[in-house]
Amino acid sequence: MKARRSKKPGKVILELGRSDEPLLASANATVGRSRARFAINRILVPIDFSDCSRKALRYAIPLAKEHGASLTLLYVVPNQYATYDYGGVNMPALEAQMFVDGEKELRGMVEEECDDVSAESLVRTGSAADQILTAAKEIPADIIVISTHGRTGLKHMVMGSVAEQVVRRASCPVLVVREKESEFIVE
């Protein structure tokens, strides 16, 4: 190894020869051990079939491509608790139909939009936030890409925010895509 002055003040140029390669390899190995790389292998994308959730998917696909990750698209069928004065609605049958329709529509989204990445679909029934968090642990997801409608005031108070609950309780990073945000451009 030879060291010589650089034309820039305070800089030194090191010239390495073939005999210095083992030294360089051991230095690289030490640096590699000291810095853990953040790896994204599995991405969870909750889908409610709104334009907003489709926008979150448009963020997740390039992220998956960049990291060689797989996508899991999750649709949560909400529990149905309605009762009517003029006759009943068969809630279990309605939930079952929503489950079947959700599976079918998710499979279609995977086939149409996720052709360049590994993707699977998953349908659950229950509280959206709880099911998203449970699925994230079971997969296990390295990141959740979720959309938010950005409701405020009374709408937020009455309807709540699934995205907010997920951000507060998730055990992995969460990327929140806003409905009224600039479109994502992939070059």
C-alpha atoms as a printed R data frame, in Angstrom:
    type eleno elety resid chain resno       x       y       z
1   ATOM     1    CA   MET     A     1   0.000   0.000   0.000
2   ATOM     2    CA   LYS     A     2   1.293   3.420  -0.924
3   ATOM     3    CA   ALA     A     3   0.032   6.753   0.352
4   ATOM     4    CA   ARG     A     4   0.578  10.015  -1.460
5   ATOM     5    CA   ARG     A     5  -0.708  13.547  -1.151
6   ATOM     6    CA   SER     A     6  -3.760  14.649  -3.053
7   ATOM     7    CA   LYS     A     7  -4.051  17.943  -4.866
8   ATOM     8    CA   LYS     A     8  -6.901  18.773  -2.474
9   ATOM     9    CA   PRO     A     9  -5.763  19.972   0.958
10  ATOM    10    CA   GLY     A    10  -6.273  17.451   3.772
11  ATOM    11    CA   LYS     A    11  -6.821  14.510   1.384
12  ATOM    12    CA   VAL     A    12  -4.623  11.450   0.856
13  ATOM    13    CA   ILE     A    13  -4.660   8.947  -1.995
14  ATOM    14    CA   LEU     A    14  -4.091   5.297  -1.111
15  ATOM    15    CA   GLU     A    15  -2.821   2.985  -3.833
16  ATOM    16    CA   LEU     A    16  -3.490  -0.676  -3.192
17  ATOM    17    CA   GLY     A    17  -1.632  -3.561  -4.759
18  ATOM    18    CA   ARG     A    18  -2.616  -7.220  -5.149
19  ATOM    19    CA   SER     A    19  -0.986  -8.073  -1.842
20  ATOM    20    CA   ASP     A    20  -3.348  -5.625  -0.084
21  ATOM    21    CA   GLU     A    21  -6.569  -7.365  -1.234
22  ATOM    22    CA   PRO     A    22  -6.884  -9.612   1.880
23  ATOM    23    CA   LEU     A    23  -6.606  -6.519   4.071
24  ATOM    24    CA   LEU     A    24  -9.333  -4.792   2.059
25  ATOM    25    CA   ALA     A    25 -11.574  -7.885   2.163
26  ATOM    26    CA   SER     A    26 -11.315  -8.150   5.948
27  ATOM    27    CA   ALA     A    27 -12.069  -4.405   6.324
28  ATOM    28    CA   ASN     A    28 -15.168  -4.788   4.120
29  ATOM    29    CA   ALA     A    29 -16.327  -7.790   6.144
30  ATOM    30    CA   THR     A    30 -15.996  -5.806   9.367
31  ATOM    31    CA   VAL     A    31 -17.948  -2.871   7.941
32  ATOM    32    CA   GLY     A    32 -20.641  -5.251   6.639
33  ATOM    33    CA   ARG     A    33 -21.123  -6.735  10.107
34  ATOM    34    CA   SER     A    34 -21.308  -3.372  11.820
35  ATOM    35    CA   ARG     A    35 -24.062  -1.993   9.553
36  ATOM    36    CA   ALA     A    36 -27.248  -4.001   9.383
37  ATOM    37    CA   ARG     A    37 -29.083  -3.415   6.113
38  ATOM    38    CA   PHE     A    38 -32.777  -2.655   6.308
39  ATOM    39    CA   ALA     A    39 -34.391  -5.367   4.215
40  ATOM    40    CA   ILE     A    40 -37.917  -5.286   2.868
41  ATOM    41    CA   ASN     A    41 -39.046  -8.783   1.928
42  ATOM    42    CA   ARG     A    42 -42.805  -8.666   2.543
43  ATOM    43    CA   ILE     A    43 -45.133  -5.719   2.068
44  ATOM    44    CA   LEU     A    44 -48.708  -5.707   3.373
45  ATOM    45    CA   VAL     A    45 -51.167  -3.521   1.434
46  ATOM    46    CA   PRO     A    46 -54.669  -3.219   2.945
47  ATOM    47    CA   ILE     A    47 -57.244  -2.761   0.173
48  ATOM    48    CA   ASP     A    48 -60.839  -1.572   0.475
49  ATOM    49    CA   PHE     A    49 -61.256  -1.201  -3.317
50  ATOM    50    CA   SER     A    50 -61.427   2.601  -3.106
51  ATOM    51    CA   ASP     A    51 -59.345   4.767  -5.436
52  ATOM    52    CA   CYS     A    52 -57.356   5.772  -2.386
53  ATOM    53    CA   SER     A    53 -56.353   2.187  -1.543
54  ATOM    54    CA   ARG     A    54 -55.487   1.556  -5.205
55  ATOM    55    CA   LYS     A    55 -53.156   4.544  -4.947
56  ATOM    56    CA   ALA     A    56 -51.415   2.867  -1.986
57  ATOM    57    CA   LEU     A    57 -50.938  -0.208  -4.175
58  ATOM    58    CA   ARG     A    58 -49.338   2.006  -6.848
59  ATOM    59    CA   TYR     A    59 -46.785   3.043  -4.196
60  ATOM    60    CA   ALA     A    60 -46.223  -0.513  -2.978
61  ATOM    61    CA   ILE     A    61 -45.500  -2.091  -6.383
62  ATOM    62    CA   PRO     A    62 -42.347  -0.046  -7.198
63  ATOM    63    CA   LEU     A    63 -41.215  -0.463  -3.579
64  ATOM    64    CA   ALA     A    64 -41.546  -4.238  -3.974
65  ATOM    65    CA   LYS     A    65 -39.667  -4.168  -7.284
66  ATOM    66    CA   GLU     A    66 -36.853  -2.076  -5.805
67  ATOM    67    CA   HIS     A    67 -36.341  -4.466  -2.882
68  ATOM    68    CA   GLY     A    68 -37.288  -7.747  -4.555
69  ATOM    69    CA   ALA     A    69 -40.141  -8.058  -2.046
70  ATOM    70    CA   SER     A    70 -43.470  -9.827  -2.281
71  ATOM    71    CA   LEU     A    71 -46.842  -8.150  -1.786
72  ATOM    72    CA   THR     A    72 -49.803  -9.328   0.254
73  ATOM    73    CA   LEU     A    73 -53.042  -7.541  -0.576
74  ATOM    74    CA   LEU     A    74 -55.471  -7.715   2.352
75  ATOM    75    CA   TYR     A    75 -59.208  -7.034   2.256
76  ATOM    76    CA   VAL     A    76 -61.128  -6.997   5.535
77  ATOM    77    CA   VAL     A    77 -64.849  -7.737   5.468
78  ATOM    78    CA   PRO     A    78 -66.439  -5.692   8.266
79  ATOM    79    CA   ASN     A    79 -68.662  -7.467  10.748
80  ATOM    80    CA   GLN     A    80 -72.322  -6.734   9.991
81  ATOM    81    CA   TYR     A    81 -74.509  -5.747  12.954
82  ATOM    82    CA   ALA     A    82 -77.557  -4.082  11.385
83  ATOM    83    CA   THR     A    83 -81.112  -4.889  12.372
84  ATOM    84    CA   TYR     A    84 -84.244  -3.632  10.679
85  ATOM    85    CA   ASP     A    85 -87.797  -3.105  11.926
86  ATOM    86    CA   TYR     A    86 -89.381  -4.511   8.764
87  ATOM    87    CA   GLY     A    87 -87.720  -7.847   8.402
88  ATOM    88    CA   GLY     A    88 -84.288  -9.188   8.994
89  ATOM    89    CA   VAL     A    89 -81.272  -9.351   6.809
90  ATOM    90    CA   ASN     A    90 -79.302 -12.558   6.855
91  ATOM    91    CA   MET     A    91 -76.039 -11.088   8.179
92  ATOM    92    CA   PRO     A    92 -73.974 -14.301   8.050
93  ATOM    93    CA   ALA     A    93 -74.975 -14.796   4.411
94  ATOM    94    CA   LEU     A    94 -74.150 -11.162   3.616
95  ATOM    95    CA   GLU     A    95 -70.700 -11.481   5.248
96  ATOM    96    CA   ALA     A    96 -70.056 -14.738   3.386
97  ATOM    97    CA   GLN     A    97 -70.994 -13.117   0.066
98  ATOM    98    CA   MET     A    98 -68.770 -10.097   0.786
99  ATOM    99    CA   PHE     A    99 -65.935 -12.518   1.604
100 ATOM   100    CA   VAL     A   100 -66.334 -14.391  -1.694
101 ATOM   101    CA   ASP     A   101 -66.668 -11.156  -3.695
102 ATOM   102    CA   GLY     A   102 -63.610  -9.714  -1.930
103 ATOM   103    CA   GLU     A   103 -61.517 -12.781  -2.771
104 ATOM   104    CA   LYS     A   104 -62.548 -12.579  -6.414
105 ATOM   105    CA   GLU     A   105 -61.863  -8.849  -6.746
106 ATOM   106    CA   LEU     A   106 -58.489  -9.126  -4.957
107 ATOM   107    CA   ARG     A   107 -57.387 -11.955  -7.254
108 ATOM   108    CA   GLY     A   108 -58.300  -9.728 -10.190
109 ATOM   109    CA   MET     A   109 -56.209  -6.867  -8.780
110 ATOM   110    CA   VAL     A   110 -53.236  -9.184  -8.282
111 ATOM   111    CA   GLU     A   111 -53.492 -10.417 -11.887
112 ATOM   112    CA   GLU     A   112 -54.033  -6.950 -13.415
113 ATOM   113    CA   GLU     A   113 -51.712  -4.729 -11.403
114 ATOM   114    CA   CYS     A   114 -49.044  -6.919  -9.832
115 ATOM   115    CA   ASP     A   115 -47.710  -8.712 -12.891
116 ATOM   116    CA   ASP     A   116 -44.056  -7.774 -12.268
117 ATOM   117    CA   VAL     A   117 -43.938  -8.713  -8.570
118 ATOM   118    CA   SER     A   118 -44.763 -11.714  -6.452
119 ATOM   119    CA   ALA     A   119 -48.176 -11.076  -4.886
120 ATOM   120    CA   GLU     A   120 -50.894 -12.915  -3.018
121 ATOM   121    CA   SER     A   121 -54.324 -11.997  -1.729
122 ATOM   122    CA   LEU     A   122 -55.763 -12.459   1.728
123 ATOM   123    CA   VAL     A   123 -59.325 -11.857   2.979
124 ATOM   124    CA   ARG     A   124 -60.295 -11.616   6.644
125 ATOM   125    CA   THR     A   125 -63.457 -10.738   8.574
126 ATOM   126    CA   GLY     A   126 -63.565  -8.385  11.560
127 ATOM   127    CA   SER     A   127 -62.261  -5.014  12.639
128 ATOM   128    CA   ALA     A   128 -60.116  -3.576   9.840
129 ATOM   129    CA   ALA     A   129 -57.348  -2.225  12.083
130 ATOM   130    CA   ASP     A   130 -57.171  -5.396  14.198
131 ATOM   131    CA   GLN     A   131 -57.077  -7.681  11.157
132 ATOM   132    CA   ILE     A   132 -54.385  -5.571   9.441
133 ATOM   133    CA   LEU     A   133 -52.193  -5.694  12.553
134 ATOM   134    CA   THR     A   134 -52.738  -9.437  12.997
135 ATOM   135    CA   ALA     A   135 -51.920 -10.148   9.347
136 ATOM   136    CA   ALA     A   136 -48.793  -7.968   9.550
137 ATOM   137    CA   LYS     A   137 -47.494 -10.113  12.419
138 ATOM   138    CA   GLU     A   138 -48.459 -13.436  10.825
139 ATOM   139    CA   ILE     A   139 -46.950 -12.763   7.373
140 ATOM   140    CA   PRO     A   140 -44.548 -11.244   8.853
141 ATOM   141    CA   ALA     A   141 -44.642  -7.877   7.070
142 ATOM   142    CA   ASP     A   142 -41.538  -5.694   6.927
143 ATOM   143    CA   ILE     A   143 -43.685  -2.660   6.063
144 ATOM   144    CA   ILE     A   144 -47.364  -1.802   5.691
145 ATOM   145    CA   VAL     A   145 -48.401   0.528   2.851
146 ATOM   146    CA   ILE     A   146 -51.833   1.893   3.724
147 ATOM   147    CA   SER     A   147 -54.017   4.686   2.396
148 ATOM   148    CA   THR     A   148 -55.916   7.321   4.301
149 ATOM   149    CA   HIS     A   149 -58.820   9.457   3.170
150 ATOM   150    CA   GLY     A   150 -57.672  12.294   5.427
151 ATOM   151    CA   ARG     A   151 -61.042  12.820   7.090
152 ATOM   152    CA   THR     A   152 -61.175  15.494   9.774
153 ATOM   153    CA   GLY     A   153 -63.696  16.875  12.217
154 ATOM   154    CA   LEU     A   154 -66.989  15.080  12.729
155 ATOM   155    CA   LYS     A   155 -66.370  12.477   9.996
156 ATOM   156    CA   HIS     A   156 -63.088  11.483  11.672
157 ATOM   157    CA   MET     A   157 -64.714  11.383  15.091
158 ATOM   158    CA   VAL     A   158 -67.613   9.199  13.937
159 ATOM   159    CA   MET     A   159 -65.796   6.951  11.462
160 ATOM   160    CA   GLY     A   160 -62.346   6.905  13.071
161 ATOM   161    CA   SER     A   161 -59.229   6.270  11.101
162 ATOM   162    CA   VAL     A   162 -58.032   2.767  10.399
163 ATOM   163    CA   ALA     A   163 -54.705   4.138   9.179
164 ATOM   164    CA   GLU     A   164 -54.215   6.071  12.417
165 ATOM   165    CA   GLN     A   165 -54.887   2.971  14.522
166 ATOM   166    CA   VAL     A   166 -52.464   0.944  12.398
167 ATOM   167    CA   VAL     A   167 -49.716   3.580  12.651
168 ATOM   168    CA   ARG     A   168 -50.114   3.748  16.441
169 ATOM   169    CA   ARG     A   169 -50.089  -0.009  17.028
170 ATOM   170    CA   ALA     A   170 -48.035  -1.605  14.240
171 ATOM   171    CA   SER     A   171 -44.849  -3.467  15.098
172 ATOM   172    CA   CYS     A   172 -43.311  -2.626  11.700
173 ATOM   173    CA   PRO     A   173 -42.917   0.626   9.728
174 ATOM   174    CA   VAL     A   174 -46.048   2.032   8.077
175 ATOM   175    CA   LEU     A   175 -46.095   4.127   4.909
176 ATOM   176    CA   VAL     A   176 -49.297   6.196   4.797
177 ATOM   177    CA   VAL     A   177 -50.446   7.351   1.355
178 ATOM   178    CA   ARG     A   178 -52.798  10.317   1.424
179 ATOM   179    CA   GLU     A   179 -55.752  10.500  -0.948
180 ATOM   180    CA   LYS     A   180 -55.073  14.074  -2.043
181 ATOM   181    CA   GLU     A   181 -51.334  13.734  -2.502
182 ATOM   182    CA   SER     A   182 -49.325  14.109  -5.690
183 ATOM   183    CA   GLU     A   183 -49.291  11.061  -7.907
184 ATOM   184    CA   PHE     A   184 -46.295   8.751  -7.591
185 ATOM   185    CA   ILE     A   185 -44.097   8.846 -10.673
186 ATOM   186    CA   VAL     A   186 -41.886   5.875 -11.537
187 ATOM   187    CA   GLU     A   187 -39.069   6.476 -13.990
